[in-house]
Each structure stands twice: as C-alpha cells, then as structure tokens.
Amino acid sequence: MNVLISGAGIGGLALAHWLGRHGIDATVVERAPALRSGGQAIDIRGAARTVVDRMGILDAIRAKHTGTHGIMYVDRRGAPVARMAGEDFGDSGGVVAEIEILRGDLVRILHEAAPAATYLFDDHITALRDGPDGVTATFNHASPRTFDVVVGADGLRSGVRRLAFGGDRQTVRDLGMYTSFFAAHTSLDLDGWEMMYNLPAGNGVGGRVLLLYPVGRTGEVRAMFSWFSPALGHDRRDTTAQKALVADVFAGAGWEIPHLIEQMWPADDFYFTRSGATNLDRWSHGRITLLGDAAFAGSLGMGTSMALVGAYTLAGELASTPDPVAAFSRYEAGMRDYVTRNLKRPPGGDRGFAPGSRAGIWFRNQVIRTMTKLPGKSAMTGNLQAAANAITLKDYPTTRDPLAIPNPR
C-alpha cells in the first residue's frame, strides 16, 4: 500500500510512524518549507498517553515537559484570584494535564520517531482524482503521482477536505474566537503556573484574555492572546496586519500586556487563527480520508490527543485490510463515539474562558475557587478525564520495531 499524507503536523507525523511500523509506504507533503517549530503548550491525555508509549517516545516527551502544574487566574496587578492545579481532576482531566509539552517539541520528537517516509516540503496538493487504480494527486511543484490512499491531516482549513468534500463554508462551523500566540520572555516568577488575565469586552470586541505558558524556569513563555468577536475579515497571509489587530484589541490593557505586545512585533513564530469546528457526517470519500482537526476540530484540550489516537487507529485498520474503504469504515466506527464525547463543550463553554463583563469575570473566578472542593466537580469540566479515556485501543500487530526503523533525513 502507498499512502499520501497531507500535513507534517502531529497527526500526519504520527500516522507516518505507524504506517512504517506496519510496512506501509508513506509520503508526507507539507506546505511549509520545513517543520513548523512554533506553537503553544499542548496536553497529551488519556488513551493518547498509551499511544505515545507504544510508539516508544513517552520518555522523550516527559523529558520536554514544560514544567507547568496548574493554572492561576490573576487580576490587573498580577495578584492571584483563583487557581486550579493539574492534579485536581486526574492526570488527564484538568485544564492542564499531567503531560504538557510545547507543540514544536512534540513535532520534532514525532519527526525523529517517524520511519523512512518520503517528505515533500514547500509543496501542497492542488488536485485529487479518485479513479479505479487509486488517487492521482497533482502537486504545486512535484510531478503528479498515484496513491492507494490519501489522508488529509492538514488542519482545520484542510486543503484535502476542500478538494474532496467542498469548501469551508460547508464543513467548518465558526466558534467566534480569535487566538494568537508567540514566544516571549517575562521577568515574572511563574513558578510552574500558567497565568490567565481576563479583560471584559472593549475596543470593539468581546471578552479578551491573555494566557502565559511558562517554559521551564528560564523566563521563556508562550503568550496567547484571545478574544470573542464577529469575523473581522483578516488576511490569513498578512502577519503584520494580524499583529496590528492584536495590538488594537488589547490597547490600553494593563499587567504584562504592553511588554508582551512590544515583543510580538519582531516575533518570527507569530501564529494567528480563528477558531472553528468541523461539521462532517463522514470523514472519508472513496480512497480519501481525514485525520485530526481536518476531521474533528473543535474540542477543548483534546485536539492533540485525538490526532494521536486517530493516527494509531487509522494505520492499524489500513494494515488489517487491503480495501481502503473498508478500513476507513472501521476507523470511523472505532473513533466516532470517542470523538463525539470529546467534542462536547463543558458547562459555560468558551464563554467561561473569556467572559464579556467584569461581573462575568468575577463570577467565573468564584466558581474556580470553589469547584475543586465540590462533589461532582469533574462534571464542571465536562468529565474530561473519563472522555480522554473513552476508547479501547485495539492491538494491531506490527512488522517493525520502532527503534529499528531507519530515518534518512
């Protein structure tokens, strides 16, 4: 079998690893000229912990743990008003999971663990034709090739999904929030706590929030700025305009924000996106299927874990049958309940993350201060601990040891 994977992110690289373990040839095409090294801190929860353990990379992931052990809510002076430790809801059920790693570090580990796949960087798929002998993919640069299977692991705005299923208007539900993040430094002693500072609606937008992720004890952080707003018609390719929008939205704000905005302007890892959720009745069309955010975006804290579990399951099913359509059916049947459960929004949903009024911020903080002491507290976070483990992973026999696979890069 010969598989084309669009996207060298978490799902695509994990899939390349597992396909190689099953003796299946994989080609990975990535629009960026190299691996995307930036990104925020992400969690590995529940069944995904078992997947990375089976990949042989759990120790490498733990060695790159950010050191974060909880989230602290602060006022405009930086004084704590509420806090929630990661252990309050189990190893996978809190706002911060027991295993947290920077996205760029996880991508690097997955790339090193991936078997001898073929990589096409600085390229992308421009057309797909599903015929009786396979799917012929046309690329922006490389020559056309025919594959037995094509997998879109290329994110919320998936090019493969657009080619096979239709445009984003048909497949993506807008969630009303903008988010940006970049690497920065602070003189604050965060002591292993993520810090969240909320602001009410203002400057023409809804509730606003700054979240600082510490990276070890070096003063390095990831700064994430988010806010609710109707779509503002931003240009996805104009980074300067995006940075200006962040600066305008948070103009006049206190605490660490002015210092961080100064660091944002020269940042070369700046990322900007509008949140959305995929809305698909099925994840496959013929010999083409979807993985990760391309298929099931929209969770709170489970995107990485679902991509890892999905890659494991998809590769295992492809290895179990010569018929891709049958493999896709079993992949989706095995994943659908798990995904559906993890896409449910917790009580309060996104609005609890960024309340639009000072009264709403105060009330949310009071809830955080008391919820860890209440019976049934897990229900207040959507029972994330149980949802993260809500799948029984099959044992798919592999033909290769993960440490014995050459990786010629």
N, C-alpha and C positions, 0 to 999 in steps of 0.2 A: 504494500500500500504506500502511496505517495501523498503526503498531506501538505497543503499550503496554509500557513498561519499568518494572518494579517495582524501585526501588533507585537512588538517586543517589550510588552509590559509584564505585569505579574502573571496574568492568566496565560498569555502566549508563551512565555518562557517556561512556566510550569508544565504546560502541555508539551512543549518540545522535549523536556526532560522525560516525561512519562512515555511519550511515543518512542523515544530512543530506547528506553528500558524494555519496551515491547518489540523492538526490532523493526519499527516503522520509520521510514524516511520522512524527515520534516524540513520544510523550507520556511523561514521566517522573513517576512517583508516588513520593514519599518520606515515610516515616512521621515523620521528624524535622521540626521547624519550619523548618530551614534546612540548608545543607550541614554535614556533620559535620566540624568543623575539627581535631579532636584526632587522636591516633593515634601509633603508633610509627614508627621509621625502616623503610623498605621498600626492596627492591632491584628494579632493572629489569635483567633478564638475557636474554642470547641473542637469540632471534627477537623478543622484545618491544622490544628496542632498535631494530630495523628498523621495527616498527610505529609507535613514537612519532616516529621520524624521518620516516616517511611522513605522519604527522599534522601535521608542521611544528612540533612542540613540544620537540624534543630539546634545543635551545639553552636554552629556558626551564627545562627540568628540570635541566640541568647548572648553570645559574645558582643553583639552590636546593639544590645538593649539600650534604649535612650536613658534609662535610669529613672524614668518617671513612675511615680507610685500613686498618683491621685490628681484630682483637680480642685483648685482653690478659686473661689469667687471673690473678687475684690472690688472696692469702691474706687472713686477717682483719685484717692490718695494712696491707693495700693494696699489699704488695710483689709484684712480678711473679713468677709461677712458670712461665708459658708464654705464648707469643704466636703469632699466625698473621696474617700480612699478607694483605690482599685479593688482591695480585698473585701470591701463591704458587700459586694454582690457576687462573690465567687471569682475564680480565675479568668472567666470569660464574660461575666455579666455586668460589669460596671462600665461607666463612661470611659475609664481607662482599663484596659485588660492587663493581665499579668505579663503578657509578652507584647511589648511595643517596640517598633523599630522604624527608622526613617525609610521612606519608600525607596529612595535611591540606594540605600544599603541592601534592602531586600532584593531589588532588581539585580544588583551586582552579584549577590550570592546565588540567585537563581540562574543567572547567565553562566556563572562558573560551574554550576551543577548540571546545566543542560548538556545533553550528549552532542555528538558531532552533527548538528543541524547545519544547513546552509543558510547564511544570513545575507539579505539584500537590504542594506541601509540606504537612506536617502532615496527611497523609491516608494511607490504605492500602486495599488491596483486601480485601473481605470475602467475595466470592463470584465464581466464574467459571462461565459456562455456554457450552460449546463447541457451537455449532449450525451449520447449513448455510451461514449468511451471515456467520459469524465468531464471535468470542468476546465475549460480553456480560460486562463487568466491573461489579460493584457495589462502590461505594466507601463508606468510613465517612462521608465528608462530601459529596463531589461526586456529581452525578447519574450514573446508570448510562450507559455508553457501549459501543458495539460496535466491536471492533478486528479487523483481519485476523489479527494475531499478538499474542500476549502473551509477554513474556520475563521470567522471574524472575531478576533479578540482585541478589537481596536477602539474600545471605549464607548461612552455614551453617544457620541456623534459618529458612530461606526460607518465607515465607507462601504464595507461589505454589506451591512444591513441595508444601507441606502440602495445599493445596486440590486440586492436580491429581494427586498421586502417593500421598498418605497421610501419616500422622504421622511425627514424627522417629524414633520407635522402629523404624520400618520402613526408614528411609532414612539414619540417622546412626549411625556406629559411634563409641562413646566411646573417646577416646585416653588418658584417665586423668589429665590435667593441667589445673590452673587457671593462668590468666595474668591479670595486671592491669598497667596502665601509666598513667602520668600525667606531666605536665610538672613539672619541679623545677629547682632550682639547686644547684650544688656549688662549693666553693672549690678543688677538686682541679684540677690542670692535666692534663687527659686527653690533650692533645697529639694529638688526632685518633684516639685509640684507644677503641673500645668496651671496657668493663671488665666482666668477669664474676667474681662472687664466689659460690662454691658452699658450701652447708651440707649436712650429712648429714640423714637423717631425724630428726625431732624434733617436739615439740609436737603429736603425734598424726597427723602426715602423713609422707610420704616425702621423697625428695630435694628440696632447695629451692635456688633460685638468684635472685640479683639481677643484672640486666644494665643497665648505664648506657650510653645512647647520647648522645654529645656532639653538640651543635648549634652548629657553628662554634666560635669561641673566646671566647664570651661568658659561659661558666659555665652556660648553659642546657643541660639534659639531659632525656632521657626515661628515667624509671625503670621498669623492668619487673620485677615480682616473679612468680615461677612456682614451682609445686610439684606433686608427684605425690600423689594421694590418691583414695580412692573418692569417689563423688559425695556431697557434703555437704548436698544439699537446699537450696541457697541460693535466695533470691528474686531473679529476674533484674531486678526493678524497684526493689529496696531497696538503694540505693547506700550508705547508712550502715551497713547490716549487712554488706555486702561489704567495706567498708573495715575494719570491726572484725575480720572474718575474716582479712584480710591482716595486721593488727596482731598478732593472736593467733598466727598461724602463724610470724611472724618475731620474736616476743617473745624478748628475751634475746640476739639476734644482734648481732654486732659490726660493725666497719668503718663505713660510711656509713649503715647501715640505720636507726638511731634518728633521725638527722637527716632522712632521707627520709620516714620514717613521719610525722614532725611535719608535713611539707609535704603529705602525702597528705590529711590531714583536710579542709583547706579547698579542695583541688583541685576545680575545676569541670569538668575534662576527664577525670576518672577513668573508666577502661574496665575491665570485668571479664568474663571469659568462661571457659568450659570447652571444651577442645579436642575436636575431633571430625573424622571423615572421612565424606564422603558415600559411600553404597553404593548405586549405581543401575546397573541393566543398560542403561538408555537414558535419555537426557536430555530427550526430548520426548514429549508426549502430545497427539495431534491438532494443533491450532494453537498449542499452548503449549510453550515450551521453556525451558531453564535455562542460565545462564551464570555463570562464576566459581565461588565457593565453594558456591553453590546446587547446582551440578552436580558439581564436582570439588574439594572441600575435602580437606585432609589432607596437603599437601606440606610439605617443609621448605625455605622460602625461595623458593618458586616461585608462590605464590598470586597475587600482583600480575601477574607476567609471563604466567601462563596466562590470567588475565582479559583482559589487553590483546590477546593473540593470539586468544583466543576471540571477542572483540568484533569484531575485524577480519574474521575468517573468517565469522562468522555474518552480519554485514552484507553481505559480499560475496556469499554464497550466496543471501541473500534478494533481492539486487538482480539475481541471474542467472536467476531463475525466478519465474513468477507463482504457483507451487504451494508454499506454505509447508512442507508435509510433505516434499516432495522436497528443498527447501532444508535442512531440519533433518537429513535423512538424510546429505546431503553434508557439512554442518557437522560432524556427529559423526564421520563416516568420516575426514574430514581431520584431526580433532583427537585421535581416540581413542588412537593409538599414542603421540603426544607427551604426552598427559595421563598415560597409564598409566606411561610411563617416569619422569615427574617425580613420581609418587605413590609410587614405591618408596622405602622407608626406607633410609638409608645404614647401613653396619655400626655396630652399637651403638645405632642409632635414637635415640629420645627419651631413653633411659636414659643415653646418653653425655652428654646435655645436663645432666641433674640426677641424678648418681649418689646412691644412698641411703646410702652409708657413707663414712667418711673414707678407708678403703683404696681404695674405688672412685674417689673424687675424686683421690687421689694417682696412681693408675694412669692415669686419663684424662689427667691433666696430663703424665705422662711420654710418653704416646702423642703428644700435641700437640707436645711439644718435639722429637720425632724424626721425625714423619711427613712434614714438608716436605722432608726430606733423603732419603726412601726412594724407591726405584724403584716405579712403580705407585701413587704417592701419591694420584692422582685417584680411584682405586677406593675409598679410605678415606673419601671424601666422597660416594660414590655416583655418581662420574663426572658431577657436576652441570654442568660446562662443556659436555660433549657433550649431556647431556639437555636443557639450556636451548636448544640449537640444533637439536634433533631434529625439526624440521618445515621443510618447504619452503613458504614463503608464496606463494600464488597472486597473480598480478597482476590485480586486479579493476578494470576501467575505472570511473572516477568521472565524474560530470557537473558537479561544482563544485570550484572551487579552495578550499582550506581557509581562505585569508586573505580570501576574498571573500564569506564567508557571514555575513549579519547575525546578531547575537545580542542580541535586545531584552530586556535584563534591567535 
